[in-house]
Structure formats: C-alpha cells, structure tokens
Amino acid sequence: MLGGLLAVVAVPAVVLYALTTRDGGSGGNEGDGGLATLRQRYAAGRIGEEGFERREGDLRETSGCASGERSDP
C-alpha cells in the first residue's frame, strides 16, 4: 500500500521535474534557448561571425518585443 502511494506521488513529481528542467535551465524564455542554440552553432563553426551577430541581433530584438520593450527601427 505504501508502495502504491509512493508511486502516485513520485511519478508525477519526477515527470514535472523533467518537463521544467529539460530546456537546460533557461527559465522557459524562448529567446534564451534560441541564443544558446545560436552560440552552439557558432562555436561548432556552422555559422560565421557575421551570421552570428546578425542572428543574435534578430533574437534580441524579437525577445525584446515579446516582453513589451520597444526596439528602435
């Protein structure tokens, strides 16, 4: 009986933990996840410095608009 109760409590707790931490600790901010991916691609040499800087600016601009901040055109 105690084993069944433990399973009812432990399994959802583990699933919830896994779902909330699967993004690498970015806090659920999509812009941070995109920036992390961009940094990985740059570090791996899949994009150059110019492409990195352009995309980084795009991501920061997009995440700023999503949070209610205004970007200068």
TAJO-V908004 format. One record per residue. N is the residue number from 0. PHI is phi in whole degrees, 0 to 359 (* if undefined). PSI is psi as a letter, one per 30 degrees, with the letter a starting at -180 (none if undefined). OMEGA is omega in degrees with one decimal (999 if undefined). Layout:
# TAJO-V908004
N | PHI | PSI | OMEGA
N | PHI | PSI | OMEGA
This chain:
# TAJO-V908004
0 | * | e | 178.5
1 | 295 | e | 177.7
2 | 296 | e | 178.4
3 | 293 | e | 177.7
4 | 295 | e | 178.2
5 | 298 | e | 179.3
6 | 295 | e | -179.6
7 | 294 | e | -178.9
8 | 269 | e | -173.3
9 | 288 | e | -176.2
10 | 298 | e | 177.4
11 | 297 | e | 178.9
12 | 296 | e | 179.3
13 | 292 | e | 178.7
14 | 297 | e | 178.4
15 | 299 | e | 178.1
16 | 299 | e | -179.0
17 | 297 | e | -179.5
18 | 291 | e | -177.7
19 | 276 | f | -178.9
20 | 247 | g | -174.8
21 | 288 | f | -178.8
22 | 273 | g | 176.5
23 | 81 | g | 176.1
24 | 83 | g | -179.1
25 | 279 | g | 178.3
26 | 78 | g | 178.6
27 | 82 | g | 179.2
28 | 276 | j | -176.2
29 | 297 | e | 178.9
30 | 298 | e | 178.0
31 | 293 | e | 177.8
32 | 296 | e | 177.6
33 | 294 | e | 178.8
34 | 293 | e | 177.4
35 | 297 | e | 177.9
36 | 296 | e | 178.9
37 | 299 | e | 178.7
38 | 297 | e | 178.3
39 | 296 | e | -179.7
40 | 294 | e | 178.1
41 | 294 | e | -179.9
42 | 297 | e | 179.7
43 | 279 | f | 179.6
44 | 82 | g | -179.3
45 | 280 | f | 172.6
46 | 225 | l | -179.5
47 | 272 | l | -177.6
48 | 296 | e | -179.4
49 | 297 | e | 178.1
50 | 296 | e | 178.2
51 | 298 | e | -177.3
52 | 297 | e | 179.6
53 | 295 | e | -179.4
54 | 293 | e | 177.5
55 | 298 | e | 176.8
56 | 298 | e | 177.9
57 | 298 | e | -179.6
58 | 295 | e | -179.6
59 | 295 | e | 178.4
60 | 295 | e | 179.9
61 | 295 | e | -179.0
62 | 291 | e | 176.9
63 | 293 | e | 178.2
64 | 292 | e | -178.6
65 | 292 | f | -178.4
66 | 268 | g | 176.8
67 | 97 | f | 178.0
68 | 281 | l | 177.5
69 | 261 | k | 175.9
70 | 252 | k | 178.7
71 | 278 | k | -179.9
72 | 289 | none | 999
